[in-house]
Amino acid sequence: MQASPASGPLLLVTERLSDRLALRLGAQIESGQLAPGDRLPTEQQLATAHGVSRTVVREAMHQLKSRALVVARQGSGVFVAPKPVNQPLAFDPSVLESVQAVVHVVEVRRVLEGEIAALAAERATRAQIAELRRALKAIDAAAAAGHDGVAEDLSFHRVIGESTGNPQFPLLL
């Protein structure tokens, strides 16, 4: 397969049902069809409505949580998250359709992450260091269990950003 030099070779990605459901629900949230604060239907209701298993729904919810589109409240359900005021460098994985696009995102993150990590190392409190250790253990546990660890990785990077003391950095990672 030939690809133009500007776009790079295309990535071959197999779409899973959970990915499709997450995209569908994410589009409803981003379009305003599901508004901030709205309670999502139960796992069973979503599974029935979309003709998928509850496991597929759980995986889709996990993706939406990792993108900060929904929040789970113990005993209350899953709700559409408040719209963030600013997400200047939030990368939408659905636009990463070529190797070159992925490389561009990785380059940006590499430049930012080094400096942010240096500031976090200088400024982190003991509590934040303990939270970073817990986040690293969660990444290891996810990998050992055969999970992708995306949510754990996002949590780890969020703690690094928060450890800088600058409220803008968690928005970038």
TAVEN-V750432 format. One record per residue. N is the residue number from 0. SS is DSSP state (alpha for helix, beta for strand, coil for the rest). PHI is phi in whole degrees, -180 to 180 (999 if undefined). OMEGA is omega in radians with two decimals (NA if undefined). Layout:
{{N	SS	PHI	OMEGA} {N	SS	PHI	OMEGA}}
This chain:
{{0	coil	999	3.11} {1	coil	-93	3.06} {2	coil	-133	3.13} {3	coil	-68	-3.13} {4	coil	-60	-3.11} {5	coil	-69	-3.07} {6	coil	-96	-3.11} {7	coil	76	-3.14} {8	coil	-67	3.13} {9	beta	-77	3.03} {10	coil	-84	3.06} {11	coil	-94	-3.07} {12	coil	-120	3.07} {13	coil	-90	-3.12} {14	coil	-86	3.11} {15	coil	-94	3.10} {16	alpha	-58	-3.14} {17	alpha	-64	3.09} {18	alpha	-63	-3.13} {19	alpha	-62	3.14} {20	alpha	-66	3.11} {21	alpha	-62	3.10} {22	alpha	-64	-3.13} {23	alpha	-63	-3.14} {24	alpha	-68	3.10} {25	alpha	-61	3.11} {26	alpha	-65	3.11} {27	alpha	-65	3.12} {28	alpha	-70	-3.08} {29	alpha	-67	3.12} {30	alpha	-82	-3.11} {31	coil	93	3.09} {32	coil	-61	2.96} {33	coil	-110	-3.02} {34	coil	-94	3.07} {35	coil	-52	-3.12} {36	coil	93	3.11} {37	coil	-65	3.07} {38	beta	-86	3.09} {39	coil	-77	3.05} {40	coil	-60	3.12} {41	coil	-65	3.08} {42	alpha	-53	-3.09} {43	alpha	-64	3.13} {44	alpha	-63	3.12} {45	alpha	-65	3.13} {46	alpha	-60	-3.14} {47	alpha	-66	-3.09} {48	alpha	-63	-3.06} {49	alpha	-107	3.09} {50	coil	66	-3.14} {51	coil	-129	3.11} {52	coil	-82	3.09} {53	alpha	-66	3.09} {54	alpha	-63	3.10} {55	alpha	-62	3.12} {56	alpha	-62	3.14} {57	alpha	-60	3.12} {58	alpha	-64	3.11} {59	alpha	-65	3.11} {60	alpha	-63	3.11} {61	alpha	-60	3.11} {62	alpha	-64	-3.13} {63	alpha	-66	3.08} {64	alpha	-65	-3.12} {65	alpha	-66	3.07} {66	coil	-92	3.13} {67	coil	60	3.10} {68	coil	-91	3.12} {69	beta	-135	3.04} {70	beta	-131	3.10} {71	beta	-98	3.08} {72	beta	-116	-3.09} {73	coil	-49	3.09} {74	coil	79	-3.09} {75	coil	-112	-3.13} {76	beta	121	-3.13} {77	beta	-110	-3.07} {78	beta	-125	3.04} {79	beta	-67	-3.11} {80	coil	-71	3.03} {81	coil	-61	3.13} {82	coil	-69	3.09} {83	coil	-68	-3.13} {84	coil	-68	-3.00} {85	coil	-148	3.01} {86	coil	-137	-3.01} {87	coil	-64	-3.10} {88	coil	-123	3.08} {89	coil	-77	-3.10} {90	coil	-97	3.11} {91	coil	-87	-3.09} {92	alpha	-59	-3.11} {93	alpha	-69	3.12} {94	alpha	-90	-3.11} {95	coil	-88	-3.01} {96	coil	-94	3.11} {97	beta	-135	3.10} {98	alpha	-60	-3.12} {99	alpha	-63	3.11} {100	alpha	-64	3.10} {101	alpha	-65	3.12} {102	alpha	-60	3.13} {103	alpha	-61	3.13} {104	alpha	-65	3.14} {105	alpha	-62	3.12} {106	alpha	-60	-3.14} {107	alpha	-61	-3.12} {108	alpha	-65	3.14} {109	alpha	-62	3.14} {110	alpha	-64	-3.09} {111	alpha	-73	-3.00} {112	alpha	-63	-3.14} {113	alpha	-61	-3.13} {114	alpha	-69	3.13} {115	alpha	-64	3.12} {116	alpha	-64	3.12} {117	alpha	-63	3.10} {118	alpha	-64	3.12} {119	alpha	-63	3.13} {120	alpha	-63	3.13} {121	alpha	-75	-2.92} {122	alpha	-110	-3.02} {123	coil	-62	3.05} {124	coil	-82	3.08} {125	alpha	-60	3.14} {126	alpha	-64	3.13} {127	alpha	-68	3.08} {128	alpha	-64	3.09} {129	alpha	-63	3.12} {130	alpha	-66	3.07} {131	alpha	-62	3.11} {132	alpha	-62	3.11} {133	alpha	-63	-3.14} {134	alpha	-64	3.09} {135	alpha	-64	3.10} {136	alpha	-64	3.12} {137	alpha	-66	3.08} {138	alpha	-63	3.12} {139	alpha	-61	-3.14} {140	alpha	-65	3.12} {141	alpha	-63	3.13} {142	alpha	-64	3.14} {143	alpha	-64	3.14} {144	coil	-84	3.12} {145	coil	84	3.11} {146	coil	-89	-3.11} {147	coil	-75	3.08} {148	coil	73	-3.10} {149	alpha	-62	-3.12} {150	alpha	-63	3.13} {151	alpha	-67	3.10} {152	alpha	-65	3.11} {153	alpha	-63	3.11} {154	alpha	-63	3.11} {155	alpha	-58	-3.13} {156	alpha	-67	3.07} {157	alpha	-61	3.14} {158	alpha	-64	3.09} {159	alpha	-60	3.13} {160	alpha	-60	3.13} {161	alpha	-65	-3.10} {162	alpha	-68	3.10} {163	coil	-75	-3.05} {164	coil	84	3.13} {165	coil	-100	-3.06} {166	coil	-66	3.13} {167	coil	-80	-3.05} {168	alpha	-64	3.09} {169	alpha	-60	3.12} {170	alpha	-73	-3.06} {171	alpha	-89	-3.04} {172	coil	-98	NA}}
